[in-house]
Amino acid sequence: ESPATAASFAPTPLGSQRRLAAGYEDGVVRIWRPAAPRIDAELVGHLDHVQALAWSPDGMWLASAGLDGSLRIWNVGIP
């Protein structure tokens, strides 16, 4: 697994658990539940390192920016 290059906690918990988005050198964004710890989702789309991550205020959307010049908006579910 490649090293993480960006990370961001969701502003609201999913149920009673927090979520963490982490972006990696391989271009994948993984959504974690740190308390478990387990990966809930792998978001594939960037062709290079993930450079930045930002959650919407309601925790339903995640924006990711990559060194490939792309900005992706992901629907990550109900907060």
Sine and cosine of phi, psi and omega as CSV:
sin_phi,cos_phi,sin_psi,cos_psi,sin_omega,cos_omega
0.00,0.00,0.63,-0.78,-0.04,-1.00
-0.99,0.14,0.34,-0.94,-0.01,-1.00
-0.93,0.37,0.50,-0.87,0.07,-1.00
-0.96,0.27,0.62,-0.79,0.00,-1.00
-0.85,-0.52,-0.18,0.98,0.03,-1.00
-0.38,-0.92,0.48,-0.88,0.03,-1.00
-0.44,-0.90,0.49,-0.87,0.02,-1.00
-0.37,-0.93,0.74,-0.67,0.09,-1.00
-0.99,0.15,0.61,-0.80,0.11,-0.99
-0.92,0.40,0.57,-0.82,-0.03,-1.00
-0.95,0.31,-0.39,0.92,0.00,-1.00
-0.78,-0.62,0.57,-0.82,0.02,-1.00
-0.96,0.27,0.48,-0.87,0.12,-0.99
-1.00,-0.01,0.95,-0.31,-0.15,-0.99
0.91,0.41,-0.88,-0.48,0.03,-1.00
-0.94,-0.34,0.16,0.99,-0.08,-1.00
-0.90,-0.44,0.64,-0.77,0.06,-1.00
-0.97,0.23,0.41,-0.91,0.10,-1.00
-0.86,-0.51,0.57,-0.82,0.03,-1.00
-0.81,-0.59,0.79,-0.62,0.13,-0.99
-0.99,-0.15,0.72,-0.69,0.06,-1.00
-0.76,-0.65,0.74,-0.68,0.06,-1.00
-0.97,-0.24,0.55,-0.83,-0.14,-0.99
-0.82,-0.57,0.26,-0.96,0.04,-1.00
-0.86,0.52,-0.47,0.88,-0.03,-1.00
-0.99,0.17,0.05,1.00,0.04,-1.00
1.00,0.03,0.03,1.00,-0.02,-1.00
-1.00,-0.08,0.63,-0.78,0.14,-0.99
-0.96,-0.28,0.78,-0.62,0.03,-1.00
-0.90,-0.43,0.71,-0.70,0.06,-1.00
-0.99,-0.15,0.86,-0.51,-0.06,-1.00
-0.94,-0.35,0.45,-0.89,0.29,-0.96
-0.94,-0.35,0.98,-0.18,-0.11,-0.99
-0.85,0.52,-0.51,0.86,-0.03,-1.00
-0.93,0.37,-0.45,0.89,-0.10,-0.99
-0.96,0.27,-0.73,0.68,-0.51,0.86
-0.97,0.25,0.64,-0.77,0.05,-1.00
-0.44,-0.90,0.38,-0.93,0.05,-1.00
-1.00,-0.02,0.83,-0.56,0.04,-1.00
-1.00,0.01,-0.51,0.86,-0.05,-1.00
-0.41,-0.91,0.50,-0.87,0.16,-0.99
-0.85,-0.52,0.85,-0.52,-0.05,-1.00
-0.96,-0.27,0.92,-0.39,-0.09,-1.00
-0.95,-0.30,0.75,-0.67,0.02,-1.00
0.02,-1.00,-0.49,0.87,0.01,-1.00
-0.98,0.18,0.53,-0.85,-0.01,-1.00
-0.99,-0.15,-0.03,1.00,-0.01,-1.00
-0.50,-0.86,-0.09,-1.00,-0.02,-1.00
-0.73,0.68,0.61,-0.79,0.19,-0.98
-0.99,0.12,0.80,-0.59,-0.14,-0.99
-0.98,-0.20,-0.53,0.85,-0.06,-1.00
-0.46,-0.89,0.48,-0.88,0.02,-1.00
-0.68,-0.73,0.59,-0.81,0.07,-1.00
-0.49,-0.87,0.73,-0.68,0.02,-1.00
-1.00,-0.03,0.49,-0.87,0.20,-0.98
-0.95,0.31,0.37,-0.93,-0.02,-1.00
-0.85,0.52,-0.49,0.87,-0.01,-1.00
-1.00,0.02,-0.04,1.00,0.03,-1.00
0.97,0.26,0.17,0.99,-0.03,-1.00
-1.00,-0.01,-0.32,0.95,-0.06,-1.00
-0.79,-0.62,0.53,-0.85,0.04,-1.00
-0.74,-0.67,0.77,-0.64,0.10,-1.00
-0.98,-0.20,0.67,-0.75,0.06,-1.00
-0.73,-0.68,0.64,-0.77,0.04,-1.00
-0.87,-0.49,0.68,-0.74,-0.04,-1.00
-0.87,-0.50,0.33,-0.94,0.06,-1.00
-0.93,0.37,-0.14,0.99,0.10,-1.00
-0.98,0.20,-0.01,1.00,0.03,-1.00
1.00,0.02,0.09,1.00,-0.04,-1.00
-0.99,-0.16,0.49,-0.87,0.14,-0.99
-0.87,-0.49,0.81,-0.59,-0.03,-1.00
-0.86,-0.51,0.63,-0.78,0.06,-1.00
-0.91,-0.42,0.85,-0.52,-0.08,-1.00
-0.92,-0.38,0.71,-0.71,0.17,-0.99
-1.00,0.07,0.93,-0.36,-0.10,-1.00
-0.96,-0.29,0.28,0.96,0.17,-0.99
0.99,-0.16,-0.14,-0.99,-0.05,-1.00
-0.98,0.19,0.75,-0.66,-0.04,-1.00
-0.94,0.34,0.00,0.00,0.00,0.00
